[in-house]
Amino acid sequence: MTRSAPYQPLLLRILHSCSGILAITAIITGFLVYNTFDKRFGKIPIPKINPIQDIHGTAGLFFLLLLPALVIYSFHIGQRRLLQADSLQQLSQFNRPIWWVSLQRLANTLMLIASVLAVVSGRMMKEEWLPLGELNHIWYSFHLIAWLLMVFCLAIHLLMSAKVGGVPLLLSIISWKFRPEDSPKNWFSSLRSWWVNFPSNVKGEVGQVIANNLVLGIVEVFVLVGIVAAFLLPLFFAGGE
């Protein structure tokens, strides 16, 4: 008997696909930047791409612009795909189905944290550092760490998606079919309804987070503050230690 394909909300698929493409582009171009200017931990003999810093910076900027929408969706509508209150306990049940699901949730959460570290550190770097061989700046070190975390979490995310849901889950992410109630025509009315009831919605969500998943609430605050910092810090600091 074939496994039925799970259904993924259309908005999730759009945000997931766009942010995934931008993140992978930033990861690849980030390595090419390292391979061009750094090379301290090894290199690959490939032709140099002169504007690689600009390409990497552009991919990172578009990823930052999309990140707030992805974060808000992830922590509210898609929070079951993130760290749960009992996830760490479930990780002790090695090689059981819940272990794989919990590992994926942990990787998804760490990916959001790494994304914030990447955009903040990237925004605080100066373009001339790497061409001049200035490799010891703290923001560049943070950027390298964020790159490693994103590669690791992306690998876990893909492997666990294949393990937990198999081919049907992977196909459901790239499918463009959607249910009538999930139509883009309903997005504006849903957003307007949510905004009209904003105070009660926020109060209810905050109370639910405090009662059920305080750790995830703390992570959400950290991520949101990091996104704001990525937009505002460069206005006051032109990069530096």
C-alpha positions in Angstrom: 0.0 0.0 0.0 1.4 3.4 -1.0 1.7 6.1 1.6 -0.7 9.0 1.0 0.9 12.3 0.4 0.7 14.7 3.3 -0.8 18.2 2.7 1.4 21.3 3.3 -0.3 24.7 3.5 0.3 26.8 0.4 1.8 29.7 2.3 4.2 27.4 4.0 5.3 26.0 0.7 5.9 29.4 -0.8 7.9 30.7 2.3 9.7 27.4 2.6 10.7 27.3 -1.1 11.8 30.9 -1.4 13.7 31.0 1.8 15.2 27.6 1.0 16.5 28.8 -2.4 17.9 32.0 -0.9 19.5 30.1 2.1 21.1 27.5 -0.2 22.3 30.3 -2.5 23.8 32.1 0.4 25.5 28.9 1.7 27.0 28.1 -1.7 28.2 31.7 -2.4 29.4 32.0 1.2 31.7 29.0 0.7 32.9 30.6 -2.6 33.7 33.8 -0.7 35.7 31.8 1.8 37.4 29.8 -1.0 38.4 33.0 -2.7 39.7 35.1 0.2 40.2 32.9 3.3 41.3 29.3 2.6 42.7 28.7 6.1 40.9 25.4 6.5 41.4 24.1 3.0 40.2 25.1 -0.5 38.8 23.7 -3.7 40.7 24.6 -6.9 37.9 26.3 -8.9 37.9 29.4 -11.0 37.6 32.7 -9.1 34.3 34.6 -9.5 35.2 38.3 -9.1 31.8 39.7 -7.9 31.2 36.7 -5.5 31.0 39.0 -2.5 28.3 41.1 -4.1 26.4 38.0 -5.1 26.6 36.6 -1.6 25.6 39.9 -0.1 22.6 40.2 -2.4 21.4 36.6 -1.6 21.8 37.4 2.1 19.9 40.7 1.9 16.9 39.1 0.2 17.0 36.2 2.7 16.9 38.9 5.5 13.9 40.6 3.9 12.0 37.3 3.7 13.1 36.1 7.2 10.5 38.0 9.3 7.6 36.4 7.4 9.2 33.0 7.7 9.9 33.4 11.4 6.3 34.7 12.3 4.8 31.8 10.3 7.2 29.2 11.9 6.7 30.3 15.5 2.9 30.7 15.3 1.2 28.7 12.5 4.0 26.1 12.1 5.2 25.9 15.7 4.6 22.1 15.8 7.5 21.8 13.4 9.8 23.5 16.0 11.2 22.5 19.4 8.5 21.3 21.8 8.5 21.3 25.6 9.2 17.5 25.7 11.5 17.4 22.6 14.7 17.0 24.7 13.1 14.2 26.7 12.0 12.5 23.5 15.6 12.7 22.1 16.5 10.1 24.7 14.4 7.5 22.9 17.1 6.8 20.3 16.1 5.4 16.9 12.4 5.4 17.6 10.1 7.4 15.3 9.6 10.2 17.9 13.4 10.5 18.1 13.7 11.3 14.4 10.8 13.8 14.6 12.3 15.5 17.6 15.7 15.7 16.0 14.1 17.4 12.9 12.3 19.9 15.2 15.5 20.7 17.0 17.3 21.2 13.7 14.6 23.5 12.4 14.8 25.6 15.5 18.6 25.8 15.3 18.3 26.8 11.7 16.3 29.9 12.6 18.8 30.8 15.3 21.8 30.3 12.9 19.9 32.3 10.2 19.7 35.3 12.6 23.4 34.9 13.6 24.3 34.8 9.9 22.3 37.9 8.9 23.4 40.0 11.9 27.1 39.1 11.5 26.9 39.6 7.7 25.4 43.0 8.0 28.1 44.1 10.4 31.0 43.1 8.2 32.9 45.4 5.9 33.4 44.4 2.2 37.1 45.3 2.3 38.0 43.0 5.2 38.4 39.8 3.2 40.1 41.2 0.1 42.7 42.9 2.4 43.2 39.6 4.3 41.7 40.9 7.6 40.3 37.6 8.7 40.4 38.0 12.5 37.4 40.3 12.9 34.9 38.9 15.4 31.9 39.5 13.1 33.6 37.4 10.4 34.2 34.6 12.9 30.5 34.7 13.9 29.6 34.6 10.2 31.7 31.4 9.7 30.1 29.8 12.7 26.7 30.6 11.4 27.6 29.2 8.0 28.6 25.9 9.6 25.5 25.7 11.7 23.3 26.4 8.7 25.0 23.7 6.6 24.6 21.2 9.5 21.0 22.1 10.2 20.1 22.0 6.5 21.6 18.6 6.2 19.7 17.3 9.2 16.5 18.9 8.0 16.7 17.2 4.6 17.7 13.9 6.0 15.0 13.8 8.7 12.4 15.0 6.2 13.3 12.0 4.0 13.4 9.7 7.0 10.1 10.8 8.6 8.0 11.5 5.6 9.8 9.8 2.7 9.3 10.8 -0.9 5.6 11.8 -0.3 6.6 14.5 2.2 9.3 15.8 -0.1 6.9 15.9 -3.1 4.3 17.7 -1.0 6.7 20.6 -0.4 7.1 21.2 -4.1 3.5 20.6 -5.1 1.4 23.6 -6.2 -2.0 22.0 -5.6 -3.9 23.5 -2.8 -7.3 23.1 -1.1 -10.1 25.7 -1.7 -9.8 27.0 1.9 -6.1 27.5 1.5 -6.5 29.7 -1.6 -4.6 33.0 -1.7 -7.9 34.7 -2.1 -8.6 34.1 1.6 -5.2 35.3 2.9 -6.2 39.0 3.1 -9.5 38.3 4.9 -7.7 36.0 7.3 -5.0 38.6 8.0 -7.6 41.3 8.5 -9.6 39.1 10.9 -6.4 38.3 12.9 -5.5 42.0 13.0 -8.9 43.0 14.2 -8.5 40.6 17.1 -4.8 41.3 17.6 -4.8 42.1 21.3 -6.8 38.9 22.2 -4.7 36.8 19.7 -1.4 38.0 21.2 -2.6 37.5 24.8 -3.8 34.0 24.0 -0.6 33.1 22.2 1.6 34.5 25.0 -0.4 32.6 27.6 -0.2 29.4 25.6 3.6 29.8 25.1 4.2 30.5 28.8 2.0 27.5 29.9 3.2 25.0 27.3 6.5 25.9 25.6 8.4 28.6 27.4 11.7 27.6 25.8 10.3 28.1 22.3 8.9 31.5 23.4 12.4 32.6 24.5 13.9 31.4 21.2 11.2 33.4 19.3 12.0 36.6 21.2 15.8 36.1 20.6 15.2 35.5 16.9 12.9 38.5 16.5 15.3 40.8 18.4 18.1 39.5 16.2 16.2 40.4 13.0 15.5 43.9 14.3 19.2 44.2 15.1 20.2 43.1 11.6 18.2 46.0 10.2 19.1 48.6 12.7 22.7 48.0 13.8 24.4 48.9 10.5 22.7 52.3 10.8 24.7 53.0 13.9 27.8 51.0 13.3 29.7 50.7 10.0 31.1 47.3 10.9 33.9 46.6 13.3 35.1 44.5 16.1 
